[in-house]
Amino acid sequence: MIVSKNYVVDPDAHIPFENHADDCVGTGRMGLALTKEYQDQLALVQEEIGFRHIRGHGLFSDDMAIYHEYKDESGETRAEYNFTYLDLVMDHYLKLSIRPFLELGFMPEQMASGNQTVFYWKGNVTPPKDYETWCDMVQATLRHLLERYGTEEVIKWPIEVWNEPNLPGFWEHADMEEYFRLFRKTFDAVKEVDSKFRVGGPAICGVDDERWIRSFLEFCSRETIPLDFVTRHHYTTELPEKVGHYGYAKLSESEYGFQNLHKTREIVDGFNEYKGRDIYITEFNTSYIPNCPIHDTNQNAAYIAHQLSKLGDDNQSYSYWTFGDVFEENGVPFTPFHGGFGLVANGCIPKPTFWTFQFYKELTGTCVHKSEEAVIVKQKDGSYRGVAFHSCLKRRGKVIKLDFTFPVPKGEYVLLTKTVDEETCNPLKLWHDMGEPASLTKEQVKLLKESARPFVSSERMLSNEEGGRVSFQIKENGVIYFELKLVGKYSDRGYCYERVMQYL
């Protein structure tokens, strides 16, 4: 079944489209940044996409070894700090031109008031037994970073206090008042180091989110806290069904999620002192578990393409969780395609959603078309770029045919397309056809990488008095990037392509 839609692109339109797809990306806990596979995956992501910030858990967890206690000669407990691993991680990030988005957490074991932990790697999620000690560590860390990398650089790193305190798994008892205490003291400690640091929270997920956001802002208002930004998370699947190592989850209707995000915008704007304050989505994806097979699919890529077309409507930033599959919340994955959060599978194999972000990275210019199937921008030189997608929650055997008329001057144009769909760019299918090997050979990795690139095509076309007409047929779960621009004349003397191809 083919469903056709026709659009005439207005070259003078100025349609609201805030594209922040490359502002931030998530990562597994910070200690994993010391591994080679992690570094290789991030290098690939930065080469092809180029995110500006990176945010993840575990800055103060014990594997980063920042906080230590010892007894001095009088038997008194003293604190000391070790920034060896922190420096290695930060050096690598900055070498790849990506700045940290600092999430302050979790609690060092020696500082913790309890022994509750989360994840396979046991991040402590209890409050500090002494807030002064916590604040001293935060300040010492920031002062070290300022000294090592310079004030003008480090104050550009946003700072978020904790992660998902509205969940009892991430903050003991999901104690709202205790989190507010943590935020107040941490906010003041950071600003004491340098008032130009930007600090935000409460970094909640979608559980009881309206009450938490409103209560948090009421607290900040009462305490006259000059909050710099508000943070929250955004996931869009129903509860997963657990089968073996995996959780199978169905996508939810996108509009429900957009409405939920807009409600946060309304709550923030309901406070005069915080109206218009930036909202950062510091985590988003389809599923919220790291073993959901949908993450590896073309369906995920098309759904995220639709998300990226609208997430900028209410949010200054939205950070895909995560860039890669070196990730251990549930333990070390058994296979390269295990439903991990990442844009890149282990082995440095790009997943289809990787290209969705790479395509959106190219959407610079003025938006002249925005619909449920496409976003198109016009460049200063009069050329056009666009991303078209066919996101579907269930298979229905439907193909979308999109016809666009561009009122371009008469001339010869080139149409370049890059297609990512289940036939042209689907490493998951190849892996399945290989027998789903848990340990890949070098030859298998090479084949999977070859199958993981978009299908590139081009054609020349002549525009007439009505302009240029472009058509795309997009299969279910497909994403197409395209460029339309005037052909330049660069041929060498005597070269004739038509003669070479025996058309003449």
Secondary structure, DSSP 8 states (H G I E B T S, - for coil): -EEEEEEE--TT--------TTSEEEES-GGGGGSHHHHHHHHHHHHHT--SEEEES-TTSGGG--EEEEE-TTS-EEEEE--HHHHHHHHHHHHTT-EE-EEE--B-TTTBSS--EETTTTEE-S-BS-HHHHHHHHHHHHHHHHHHH-HHHHTTS-EEE-S-TTSTTTSGGG-HHHHHHHHHHHHHHHHHH-TT--EEEEEE-SSSHHHHHHHHHHHHHHTT----EEEEEEE-B---EEETTEEE--B--HHHHHHHHHHHHHHHHTSGGGTT-EEEEEEEES-SSTT-GGGGSHHHHHHHHHHHHHGGGT-SEEEES-SBS---TTSS-SSS-S--S-SEETTTEE-HHHHHHHHHHT--SEEEEE-SSEEEEE-TTS-EEEEEE---SS----EEEEEEEE---SEEEEEEEEEESTTTS-HHHHHHHTT--SS--HHHHHHHHHHTS-EEEEEEEEEBTTBEEEEEEE-TT-EEEEEEEE------TT--HHHHTT--
